[in-house]
Amino acid sequence: MTQAELKVYIISDSTGETAETFIKSVTTHFPKVNIKISRKSNIDTKEKIDELIEKIPENSIIVQTIAEKKLEEYTKDLAKEENIRVIDVLGPALSLFEEVTGQKALREKRLTRKLSDDYFSMIESIEFAVKYDDGKDKRGIKDADIVLLGVSRTSKTPVTMLLATKDYKVFNLPLVPEIRLPEELFDVDPKRIIGLTIDPGKLSLIREDRSKGLGIDAKSEYFEKDRINKELNYAKDVFEDLDCKVIDVTFNTIEQTATEVLDYYKKNFS
């Protein structure tokens, strides 16, 4: 029997973001069903649960992430009385971990909230990375945790994005001899600035491959060695003027460079 409409209520003692992400991954498998999702946050007392379930119609589905076991069970029992199905996202996982580890879960709602807060903070860092990528808006420099500098194709953007997923706001700026450095850069603590450098031969190959990938087969100043040496020498002068940390990315993976950046940052700001 195909159901034309299904109402799903997310009940959480925190924001409910985790449950909503989960349930949306499920509902995409039912394109012919009109599924309406309603999220109810900060449901952390029996009174709030009573008031909420009283308004939920039969044959709806509740998706709950309530850490406290008594409230979790209370929600399920009350919903069953009202002929409402419940998907418990957090409870079974906590119980299984308790069984396997022999340890009791803390089951504190503040821990779930911290996870949600961390999630939103990470999203904010990713949005920051996208907004200010490649020096788009110099105003982002003052709000960055880390400023990455380097000539084109020194992995600034992928390192920036990887660090953003670890909840660091990173501003990256390409160094071009013909383009003046933003004044805002000189107001930043040098310990927040990291220069990325690379072997000129390796950079030439990377740029040539990049050009071919874009359909540019002819010789280009972009990957000619004279031009590359000029850019790298300019970058070296900038790094010295700023008295900043320099990382050689010649043999690094993106992950290795990100790790070096973070290790240096934490050494100075943890």
SEZA-816094 format. One line per field, with one value per atom (N, C-alpha, C): residue number from 1; chain; atom name; x, y, z. Coordinates in steps of 0.1 Angstrom, whole numbers. Atoms other than C-alpha are relative to their C-alpha. Layout:
N
k <- (NUM;...)
c <- (A;...)
a <- (CA;...)
x <- (X;...)
y <- (Y;...)
z <- (Z;...)
***
This chain:
270
k <- (1;1;1;2;2;2;3;3;3;4;4;4;5;5;5;6;6;6;7;7;7;8;8;8;9;9;9;10;10;10;11;11;11;12;12;12;13;13;13;14;14;14;15;15;15;16;16;16;17;17;17;18;18;18;19;19;19;20;20;20;21;21;21;22;22;22;23;23;23;24;24;24;25;25;25;26;26;26;27;27;27;28;28;28;29;29;29;30;30;30;31;31;31;32;32;32;33;33;33;34;34;34;35;35;35;36;36;36;37;37;37;38;38;38;39;39;39;40;40;40;41;41;41;42;42;42;43;43;43;44;44;44;45;45;45;46;46;46;47;47;47;48;48;48;49;49;49;50;50;50;51;51;51;52;52;52;53;53;53;54;54;54;55;55;55;56;56;56;57;57;57;58;58;58;59;59;59;60;60;60;61;61;61;62;62;62;63;63;63;64;64;64;65;65;65;66;66;66;67;67;67;68;68;68;69;69;69;70;70;70;71;71;71;72;72;72;73;73;73;74;74;74;75;75;75;76;76;76;77;77;77;78;78;78;79;79;79;80;80;80;81;81;81;82;82;82;83;83;83;84;84;84;85;85;85;86;86;86;87;87;87;88;88;88;89;89;89;90;90;90;91;91;91;92;92;92;93;93;93;94;94;94;95;95;95;96;96;96;97;97;97;98;98;98;99;99;99;100;100;100;101;101;101;102;102;102;103;103;103;104;104;104;105;105;105;106;106;106;107;107;107;108;108;108;109;109;109;110;110;110;111;111;111;112;112;112;113;113;113;114;114;114;115;115;115;116;116;116;117;117;117;118;118;118;119;119;119;120;120;120;121;121;121;122;122;122;123;123;123;124;124;124;125;125;125;126;126;126;127;127;127;128;128;128;129;129;129;130;130;130;131;131;131;132;132;132;133;133;133;134;134;134;135;135;135;136;136;136;137;137;137;138;138;138;139;139;139;140;140;140;141;141;141;142;142;142;143;143;143;144;144;144;145;145;145;146;146;146;147;147;147;148;148;148;149;149;149;150;150;150;151;151;151;152;152;152;153;153;153;154;154;154;155;155;155;156;156;156;157;157;157;158;158;158;159;159;159;160;160;160;161;161;161;162;162;162;163;163;163;164;164;164;165;165;165;166;166;166;167;167;167;168;168;168;169;169;169;170;170;170;171;171;171;172;172;172;173;173;173;174;174;174;175;175;175;176;176;176;177;177;177;178;178;178;179;179;179;180;180;180;181;181;181;182;182;182;183;183;183;184;184;184;185;185;185;186;186;186;187;187;187;188;188;188;189;189;189;190;190;190;191;191;191;192;192;192;193;193;193;194;194;194;195;195;195;196;196;196;197;197;197;198;198;198;199;199;199;200;200;200;201;201;201;202;202;202;203;203;203;204;204;204;205;205;205;206;206;206;207;207;207;208;208;208;209;209;209;210;210;210;211;211;211;212;212;212;213;213;213;214;214;214;215;215;215;216;216;216;217;217;217;218;218;218;219;219;219;220;220;220;221;221;221;222;222;222;223;223;223;224;224;224;225;225;225;226;226;226;227;227;227;228;228;228;229;229;229;230;230;230;231;231;231;232;232;232;233;233;233;234;234;234;235;235;235;236;236;236;237;237;237;238;238;238;239;239;239;240;240;240;241;241;241;242;242;242;243;243;243;244;244;244;245;245;245;246;246;246;247;247;247;248;248;248;249;249;249;250;250;250;251;251;251;252;252;252;253;253;253;254;254;254;255;255;255;256;256;256;257;257;257;258;258;258;259;259;259;260;260;260;261;261;261;262;262;262;263;263;263;264;264;264;265;265;265;266;266;266;267;267;267;268;268;268;269;269;269;270;270;270)
c <- (A;A;A;A;A;A;A;A;A;A;A;A;A;A;A;A;A;A;A;A;A;A;A;A;A;A;A;A;A;A;A;A;A;A;A;A;A;A;A;A;A;A;A;A;A;A;A;A;A;A;A;A;A;A;A;A;A;A;A;A;A;A;A;A;A;A;A;A;A;A;A;A;A;A;A;A;A;A;A;A;A;A;A;A;A;A;A;A;A;A;A;A;A;A;A;A;A;A;A;A;A;A;A;A;A;A;A;A;A;A;A;A;A;A;A;A;A;A;A;A;A;A;A;A;A;A;A;A;A;A;A;A;A;A;A;A;A;A;A;A;A;A;A;A;A;A;A;A;A;A;A;A;A;A;A;A;A;A;A;A;A;A;A;A;A;A;A;A;A;A;A;A;A;A;A;A;A;A;A;A;A;A;A;A;A;A;A;A;A;A;A;A;A;A;A;A;A;A;A;A;A;A;A;A;A;A;A;A;A;A;A;A;A;A;A;A;A;A;A;A;A;A;A;A;A;A;A;A;A;A;A;A;A;A;A;A;A;A;A;A;A;A;A;A;A;A;A;A;A;A;A;A;A;A;A;A;A;A;A;A;A;A;A;A;A;A;A;A;A;A;A;A;A;A;A;A;A;A;A;A;A;A;A;A;A;A;A;A;A;A;A;A;A;A;A;A;A;A;A;A;A;A;A;A;A;A;A;A;A;A;A;A;A;A;A;A;A;A;A;A;A;A;A;A;A;A;A;A;A;A;A;A;A;A;A;A;A;A;A;A;A;A;A;A;A;A;A;A;A;A;A;A;A;A;A;A;A;A;A;A;A;A;A;A;A;A;A;A;A;A;A;A;A;A;A;A;A;A;A;A;A;A;A;A;A;A;A;A;A;A;A;A;A;A;A;A;A;A;A;A;A;A;A;A;A;A;A;A;A;A;A;A;A;A;A;A;A;A;A;A;A;A;A;A;A;A;A;A;A;A;A;A;A;A;A;A;A;A;A;A;A;A;A;A;A;A;A;A;A;A;A;A;A;A;A;A;A;A;A;A;A;A;A;A;A;A;A;A;A;A;A;A;A;A;A;A;A;A;A;A;A;A;A;A;A;A;A;A;A;A;A;A;A;A;A;A;A;A;A;A;A;A;A;A;A;A;A;A;A;A;A;A;A;A;A;A;A;A;A;A;A;A;A;A;A;A;A;A;A;A;A;A;A;A;A;A;A;A;A;A;A;A;A;A;A;A;A;A;A;A;A;A;A;A;A;A;A;A;A;A;A;A;A;A;A;A;A;A;A;A;A;A;A;A;A;A;A;A;A;A;A;A;A;A;A;A;A;A;A;A;A;A;A;A;A;A;A;A;A;A;A;A;A;A;A;A;A;A;A;A;A;A;A;A;A;A;A;A;A;A;A;A;A;A;A;A;A;A;A;A;A;A;A;A;A;A;A;A;A;A;A;A;A;A;A;A;A;A;A;A;A;A;A;A;A;A;A;A;A;A;A;A;A;A;A;A;A;A;A;A;A;A;A;A;A;A;A;A;A;A;A;A;A;A;A;A;A;A;A;A;A;A;A;A;A;A;A;A;A;A;A;A;A;A;A;A;A;A;A;A;A;A;A;A;A;A;A;A;A;A;A;A;A;A;A;A;A;A;A;A;A;A;A;A;A;A;A;A;A;A;A;A;A;A;A;A;A;A;A;A;A;A;A;A;A;A;A;A;A;A;A;A;A;A;A;A;A;A;A;A;A;A;A;A;A;A;A;A;A;A;A;A;A;A;A;A;A;A;A;A;A;A;A;A;A;A;A;A;A;A;A;A;A;A;A;A;A;A;A;A)
a <- (N;CA;C;N;CA;C;N;CA;C;N;CA;C;N;CA;C;N;CA;C;N;CA;C;N;CA;C;N;CA;C;N;CA;C;N;CA;C;N;CA;C;N;CA;C;N;CA;C;N;CA;C;N;CA;C;N;CA;C;N;CA;C;N;CA;C;N;CA;C;N;CA;C;N;CA;C;N;CA;C;N;CA;C;N;CA;C;N;CA;C;N;CA;C;N;CA;C;N;CA;C;N;CA;C;N;CA;C;N;CA;C;N;CA;C;N;CA;C;N;CA;C;N;CA;C;N;CA;C;N;CA;C;N;CA;C;N;CA;C;N;CA;C;N;CA;C;N;CA;C;N;CA;C;N;CA;C;N;CA;C;N;CA;C;N;CA;C;N;CA;C;N;CA;C;N;CA;C;N;CA;C;N;CA;C;N;CA;C;N;CA;C;N;CA;C;N;CA;C;N;CA;C;N;CA;C;N;CA;C;N;CA;C;N;CA;C;N;CA;C;N;CA;C;N;CA;C;N;CA;C;N;CA;C;N;CA;C;N;CA;C;N;CA;C;N;CA;C;N;CA;C;N;CA;C;N;CA;C;N;CA;C;N;CA;C;N;CA;C;N;CA;C;N;CA;C;N;CA;C;N;CA;C;N;CA;C;N;CA;C;N;CA;C;N;CA;C;N;CA;C;N;CA;C;N;CA;C;N;CA;C;N;CA;C;N;CA;C;N;CA;C;N;CA;C;N;CA;C;N;CA;C;N;CA;C;N;CA;C;N;CA;C;N;CA;C;N;CA;C;N;CA;C;N;CA;C;N;CA;C;N;CA;C;N;CA;C;N;CA;C;N;CA;C;N;CA;C;N;CA;C;N;CA;C;N;CA;C;N;CA;C;N;CA;C;N;CA;C;N;CA;C;N;CA;C;N;CA;C;N;CA;C;N;CA;C;N;CA;C;N;CA;C;N;CA;C;N;CA;C;N;CA;C;N;CA;C;N;CA;C;N;CA;C;N;CA;C;N;CA;C;N;CA;C;N;CA;C;N;CA;C;N;CA;C;N;CA;C;N;CA;C;N;CA;C;N;CA;C;N;CA;C;N;CA;C;N;CA;C;N;CA;C;N;CA;C;N;CA;C;N;CA;C;N;CA;C;N;CA;C;N;CA;C;N;CA;C;N;CA;C;N;CA;C;N;CA;C;N;CA;C;N;CA;C;N;CA;C;N;CA;C;N;CA;C;N;CA;C;N;CA;C;N;CA;C;N;CA;C;N;CA;C;N;CA;C;N;CA;C;N;CA;C;N;CA;C;N;CA;C;N;CA;C;N;CA;C;N;CA;C;N;CA;C;N;CA;C;N;CA;C;N;CA;C;N;CA;C;N;CA;C;N;CA;C;N;CA;C;N;CA;C;N;CA;C;N;CA;C;N;CA;C;N;CA;C;N;CA;C;N;CA;C;N;CA;C;N;CA;C;N;CA;C;N;CA;C;N;CA;C;N;CA;C;N;CA;C;N;CA;C;N;CA;C;N;CA;C;N;CA;C;N;CA;C;N;CA;C;N;CA;C;N;CA;C;N;CA;C;N;CA;C;N;CA;C;N;CA;C;N;CA;C;N;CA;C;N;CA;C;N;CA;C;N;CA;C;N;CA;C;N;CA;C;N;CA;C;N;CA;C;N;CA;C;N;CA;C;N;CA;C;N;CA;C;N;CA;C;N;CA;C;N;CA;C;N;CA;C;N;CA;C;N;CA;C;N;CA;C;N;CA;C;N;CA;C;N;CA;C;N;CA;C;N;CA;C;N;CA;C;N;CA;C;N;CA;C;N;CA;C;N;CA;C;N;CA;C;N;CA;C;N;CA;C;N;CA;C;N;CA;C;N;CA;C;N;CA;C;N;CA;C;N;CA;C;N;CA;C;N;CA;C;N;CA;C;N;CA;C;N;CA;C;N;CA;C;N;CA;C;N;CA;C;N;CA;C;N;CA;C;N;CA;C;N;CA;C;N;CA;C;N;CA;C;N;CA;C;N;CA;C;N;CA;C;N;CA;C;N;CA;C;N;CA;C;N;CA;C;N;CA;C;N;CA;C;N;CA;C;N;CA;C;N;CA;C;N;CA;C;N;CA;C)
x <- (9;0;9;-8;15;-7;5;11;3;-1;4;8;-7;17;4;-5;38;6;-6;46;10;-11;79;4;-4;87;13;-13;122;0;0;125;14;-14;158;1;-3;171;11;-10;196;-6;5;192;-8;6;181;6;-7;205;4;-5;220;-12;11;186;-6;6;174;9;-9;205;-2;2;199;-13;13;162;-1;0;168;6;-7;191;-9;10;162;-11;11;135;3;-3;153;-3;3;145;-15;14;108;-5;4;103;-15;14;66;-8;8;57;3;-2;51;3;-4;71;3;-1;68;8;-9;96;-1;1;91;10;-10;120;-3;3;115;12;-13;146;-2;0;154;-12;10;128;6;-8;142;-7;8;113;-12;12;83;-11;10;61;0;-2;75;-4;4;71;-15;15;35;-7;6;26;2;-3;43;-7;6;30;-15;14;-5;-5;4;-4;4;-4;11;-11;10;-14;5;-3;-16;7;-7;5;11;-12;32;12;-12;68;8;-9;90;14;-14;127;6;-5;143;15;-14;178;-1;1;173;10;-11;203;-4;4;187;-9;7;175;-15;14;143;-9;7;132;-2;1;140;-11;10;119;-14;13;91;-6;4;89;-6;4;87;-13;12;60;-12;12;38;-4;3;41;-7;7;31;-14;14;-1;-8;7;-9;1;-1;-2;10;-10;29;13;-12;60;12;-12;94;13;-14;129;9;-10;155;14;-13;187;11;-11;208;0;1;195;6;-5;203;15;-14;238;7;-5;245;0;1;232;9;-10;253;14;-13;284;2;-1;276;2;-1;272;14;-13;305;11;-11;326;0;1;312;-1;0;311;-14;13;280;2;0;273;-4;3;272;-15;14;239;-4;2;242;-3;4;224;10;-10;252;10;-10;274;-6;6;249;0;0;246;14;-14;284;2;-2;284;-7;8;257;7;-6;275;13;-13;308;-3;4;289;-2;3;276;12;-13;310;8;-8;326;-6;6;300;3;-4;308;14;-14;345;1;0;337;-5;5;316;10;-10;344;11;-10;369;-5;5;346;-1;2;338;14;-13;375;11;-10;392;7;-8;420;0;-1;420;-12;11;385;-3;4;378;10;-11;408;-5;5;385;0;0;385;13;-13;422;-1;0;415;-8;8;390;5;-5;411;8;-9;427;14;-12;453;0;-1;465;10;-10;481;4;-5;503;8;-8;518;-3;3;521;-10;10;496;4;-2;493;10;-8;510;-10;10;478;-7;6;465;-15;14;428;-3;4;426;5;-4;446;-10;9;423;-13;13;392;1;-2;407;0;0;414;-13;14;379;-8;8;365;4;-5;386;-4;5;369;10;-9;396;-3;3;389;14;-12;416;-2;0;422;12;-11;444;2;-3;461;11;-10;479;10;-10;512;4;-3;517;9;-9;547;-6;5;526;-12;12;498;5;-4;504;-7;6;499;-10;10;469;6;-5;477;-4;5;456;9;-9;482;11;-10;507;-4;5;484;-3;2;482;12;-11;503;7;-8;531;-1;1;526;-13;12;492;2;-2;507;10;-9;522;2;-3;539;2;-2;538;9;-9;567;1;-1;576;12;-11;604;-4;5;603;-2;2;607;-14;12;578;-12;10;557;-3;2;563;-8;7;551;-15;14;520;-8;7;511;-2;2;517;-11;11;494;-13;13;468;-4;3;470;-5;5;466;-14;13;437;-11;9;421;-1;0;428;10;-11;458;12;-12;485;12;-11;506;9;-9;536;-6;6;526;10;-8;544;-3;5;523;9;-8;545;15;-14;578;9;-8;607;4;-4;618;-11;11;584;-2;2;581;11;-11;615;-2;3;605;-11;10;573;5;-5;590;10;-9;617;-7;8;591;-7;7;572;10;-10;605;2;-2;610;-12;12;574;0;0;578;11;-10;610;-5;5;594;-11;10;565;5;-6;588;-9;10;564;6;-3;566;-1;0;574;0;1;564;2;-3;578;-9;10;550;4;-5;571;-4;3;567;-12;11;537;-13;14;502;-8;8;474;-1;2;469;13;-13;506;2;-1;506;-9;9;475;4;-5;490;11;-11;522;-5;6;501;-6;7;480;10;-10;510;6;-6;526;-10;11;493;-2;3;486;12;-12;522;0;0;516;-13;13;479;-8;8;469;3)
y <- (-12;0;12;-12;33;11;-10;61;14;-12;95;11;-10;115;-7;5;107;12;-10;130;-6;5;126;12;-10;144;-4;2;148;6;-4;150;-1;0;159;8;-8;171;10;-10;191;7;-7;206;-9;9;175;-1;-1;182;-14;13;147;-9;8;130;4;-5;152;-4;4;144;-15;14;107;-3;4;107;5;-4;127;-10;10;100;-12;11;75;4;-4;96;2;-1;100;-13;12;64;-2;0;72;12;-13;98;1;-1;89;4;-3;97;14;-14;132;0;1;132;14;-13;162;-2;1;166;12;-11;187;-3;2;192;7;-6;198;-1;0;208;3;-3;210;-6;8;184;-8;6;175;-2;3;171;-9;7;148;9;-10;178;4;-4;188;-11;11;153;-2;1;151;9;-11;184;-3;2;174;-12;13;138;2;-3;151;6;-6;170;-8;8;143;-10;9;124;-15;14;86;-3;5;67;9;-8;93;-7;6;85;11;-8;100;-5;4;100;8;-7;107;-2;1;115;7;-4;118;-8;7;109;-7;5;104;-12;13;68;0;-1;75;8;-8;102;-7;8;80;-10;10;52;5;-6;75;4;-4;89;-12;12;54;-6;6;42;9;-9;73;-1;1;71;-12;13;35;0;-1;43;8;-8;68;-5;7;44;8;-7;64;-8;8;46;9;-8;56;-6;4;54;6;-5;57;0;0;69;-2;0;73;-12;10;48;-14;14;14;1;-1;26;1;-2;37;-14;12;4;-11;10;-17;3;-3;2;-3;4;-3;-15;14;-40;-5;5;-44;5;-6;-21;-3;2;-30;13;-13;8;6;-7;29;13;-13;57;11;-12;92;4;-4;99;14;-14;136;8;-7;159;11;-10;185;-6;6;160;0;0;157;14;-14;195;4;-4;199;-6;6;175;9;-9;197;13;-13;229;-1;3;214;-1;1;205;13;-13;240;8;-7;254;-4;5;232;5;-5;242;15;-14;278;2;-1;272;-4;4;255;12;-12;285;11;-10;308;-4;4;288;2;-2;289;15;-14;326;8;-7;337;-8;8;311;8;-6;323;16;-15;358;8;-7;367;13;-12;392;2;-2;406;2;-3;414;-13;13;377;-3;3;379;2;-3;394;-10;10;367;-14;13;338;-5;7;313;-1;3;305;7;-6;324;-8;7;303;8;-7;319;-9;9;304;4;-3;307;-10;8;290;-15;15;251;-5;5;248;-7;8;230;9;-9;261;-4;2;254;-13;13;217;-1;0;222;8;-8;250;-7;8;228;-11;10;200;5;-6;222;6;-5;237;-12;11;202;-3;2;202;12;-12;235;11;-12;260;9;-10;292;3;-2;294;9;-9;323;-4;3;314;11;-11;340;-4;3;334;11;-10;352;1;-4;369;12;-11;392;14;-12;417;6;-4;419;4;-5;440;-8;7;423;9;-8;434;5;-6;457;-7;7;436;-11;11;409;3;-4;429;3;-2;433;-14;13;395;-5;6;377;-9;9;361;-15;14;329;-6;5;326;-1;0;329;-11;11;299;1;0;300;-14;13;270;2;-1;265;-14;13;237;1;0;226;5;-6;245;-10;10;214;-7;7;197;9;-10;229;1;-1;231;-12;11;196;0;-1;202;10;-10;233;-4;5;217;-10;10;188;7;-8;213;7;-7;233;-10;10;201;-5;4;191;10;-10;224;2;0;217;10;-9;241;-8;8;222;8;-8;250;4;-5;263;12;-11;287;5;-5;311;-5;5;296;-11;11;265;1;-2;279;2;0;276;14;-13;312;7;-6;324;-6;7;298;4;-4;307;15;-14;344;0;0;336;-6;6;313;9;-10;339;11;-10;365;-5;6;342;-1;1;336;13;-13;373;4;-3;377;-7;8;349;6;-6;366;13;-13;400;-2;2;385;-8;8;363;-11;11;334;-14;15;296;-3;4;280;-15;15;244;-3;5;227;-12;10;207;-9;8;191;-15;15;155;-3;1;161;-4;2;147;12;-11;172;-2;3;154;3;-3;157;15;-14;194;6;-5;200;-4;4;180;9;-8;201;14;-13;233;0;1;222;-2;2;210;13;-13;244;10;-9;263;-4;4;242;3;-3;247;14;-14;284;5;-5;287;-9;10;257;3)
z <- (0;0;0;1;-11;8;-8;14;-7;7;-1;8;-8;28;13;-13;59;8;-9;88;9;-8;105;10;-11;138;6;-6;149;14;-14;187;6;-5;203;13;-12;236;-3;5;215;-12;12;180;-9;9;162;-14;13;134;-5;4;135;-5;4;133;-13;12;105;-12;11;84;-2;1;91;-7;6;82;-14;14;50;-9;8;38;-2;1;44;-10;8;28;-15;14;-5;-7;6;-11;-3;2;-12;-8;8;-40;-2;3;-45;13;-13;-8;3;-4;3;15;-14;35;6;-7;58;13;-12;84;9;-10;115;11;-10;139;13;-13;176;9;-7;195;15;-14;232;8;-7;243;11;-10;276;13;-12;301;-4;3;303;-4;3;302;-15;14;268;-9;8;255;0;-1;267;-9;8;250;-15;14;218;-6;5;214;-1;1;221;-13;12;189;-13;11;167;-4;4;146;0;1;145;-14;12;119;-4;3;121;5;-5;128;8;-8;155;-1;0;151;12;-12;185;2;-5;197;14;-14;235;8;-7;256;13;-13;290;-2;3;291;5;-5;312;-9;9;288;-13;13;258;1;-2;272;1;-2;282;-13;13;247;-8;7;232;5;-6;257;-3;3;252;-14;14;215;-4;3;214;4;-4;233;-10;10;206;-14;13;178;-10;7;167;0;1;155;4;-5;170;-6;3;155;10;-10;182;-5;6;167;10;-10;198;9;-11;223;-3;3;206;-2;2;197;14;-13;233;8;-7;246;-5;6;222;5;-5;232;14;-14;268;2;0;262;-4;6;242;9;-8;264;15;-14;298;8;-7;305;-2;1;312;-8;7;288;9;-9;303;-2;3;285;5;-4;291;-13;12;267;-4;4;268;-9;9;250;-14;14;221;-5;4;221;-5;4;219;-14;13;189;-11;9;172;-2;0;181;-9;7;167;-15;14;135;-7;6;129;-1;1;137;-12;11;111;-13;12;85;-2;1;93;-5;5;87;-15;14;54;-9;7;43;-1;0;53;-10;10;32;-14;13;2;-4;2;6;-3;1;9;-7;8;-13;-10;11;-35;2;-3;-18;-5;6;-30;7;-7;-3;12;-9;17;15;-14;47;8;-7;56;8;-6;66;15;-14;100;8;-7;109;-1;2;99;12;-10;123;-6;7;97;-14;13;66;-8;9;38;-12;12;12;-9;9;-19;-14;15;-57;-4;6;-79;0;1;-76;11;-11;-42;11;-8;-28;11;-10;-9;2;-1;-17;7;-6;-9;15;-14;23;8;-6;32;3;-2;27;10;-10;47;14;-13;76;4;-3;74;6;-5;80;14;-14;112;8;-7;122;2;0;113;-11;10;95;-7;7;68;-12;11;44;-9;8;14;-11;9;-8;-10;10;-41;-1;2;-45;-14;14;-78;0;-1;-83;-5;5;-103;8;-9;-76;14;-13;-45;11;-11;-12;8;-7;8;13;-12;37;13;-11;60;5;-3;58;11;-9;78;14;-13;107;7;-5;112;8;-8;139;-10;10;118;3;-3;137;-6;7;120;-15;14;86;-4;4;68;-15;14;34;-5;6;11;-12;11;-13;-6;7;-38;-9;9;-60;-14;13;-93;-11;10;-115;2;-3;-97;-3;3;-100;-15;15;-137;-5;4;-142;4;-5;-121;-8;8;-140;-14;14;-174;0;0;-165;2;-3;-152;-13;13;-185;-10;10;-206;4;-5;-184;-4;4;-194;-15;15;-231;-5;5;-233;-3;4;-252;-4;5;-264;12;-10;-245;7;-7;-218;11;-10;-195;14;-13;-167;5;-5;-166;-5;4;-180;12;-12;-156;4;-4;-158;8;-7;-148;14;-13;-120;10;-9;-106;5;-4;-106;11;-10;-87;13;-12;-62;8;-7;-55;6;-6;-50;13;-12;-26;12;-10;-7;7;-5;-3;9;-8;10;13;-12;35;10;-8;48;6;-4;50;12;-10;70;12;-10;91;4;-3;88;-2;2;88;-14;14;55;0;2;45;-14;14;15;-3;3;-1;-12;12;-29;1;-1;-16;9;-9;6;-7;4;2;6;-6;10;15;-14;43;8;-7;52;2;-1;45;11;-10;65;15;-13;94;5;-3;93;4;-3;93;14;-13;122;12;-11;143;3;-3;139;7;-5;146;15;-14;178;9;-8;190;5;-3;190;7;-5;199;8;-8;220;15)
***
